[in-house]
Amino acid sequence: MLDQLKEDIFRANLQLVEHRLVCLTWGNVSGIDRKRGYVVIKPSGVSYTDMKAEDMMVVDLQGRNVQGTMRPSSDTPTHVALYRAWPEIGGVVHTHSPMATAFAQAGREIPCLGTTHADHFHGAVRVAPALAADEVEEDYEANTGHGIIACMGEVPPLELPGILTAHHGPFTWGRTADEAVQHAIVLEAVARMAMDTLLLNPSAAPIPAYLAEKHYMRKHGADAYYGQQGSGS
Ligand SMILES: [Zn+2]
């Protein structure tokens, strides 16, 4: 069942290793088949070198196993909460990539300091507040998802396709799992640039709004003209 999606999600998980966004077994990618309402996600704690496409787990939108005997990623309830809230997304990624995680641990949003950030994220990357003790006790991973959704508020998720969870790390999403991985790569890159910028100039100001808008809209607006037609880049 869902062999192609399993293959896609397997490859997307390996991309996290290739781009040095994960150590050991940290991190996970999922994708959804909206017609069936099933999510394919990495199994929990399986090393990236041993993992095979057929090991990818199929769960429903409540995170219950549909196929496979292994345990799905422990972050599965976070992923399915995002899929339930946002019908327009098709893939979710979680990593502990170092620079984005440094901002998350510091409880600092990633300000939009330049055009690289503005090309991909429409505004500062937010920090979802740490959960209270009772929220962690009740259902840590699902409540992490609810905290992300609350922090995004009315912002269209595909305009700001990533967030930091305080004291934890980044989650990103996209129309597909591949797109969510791209956003995880870009998020780490802009976090690194922001860190260096703030080291060089701790009072560096955000990019002027008119320039941020120009860059975002030329790639994503109704009259987008960046790149080749249909190339998405
Ligand atoms: Zn984590």
Boltz pocket constraint, residues with backbone or C-beta under 6 A from the ligand:
constraints:
  - pocket:
      binder: B
      contacts: [[A, 27], [A, 94], [A, 95], [A, 96], [A, 168], [A, 169]]
      max_distance: 6.0
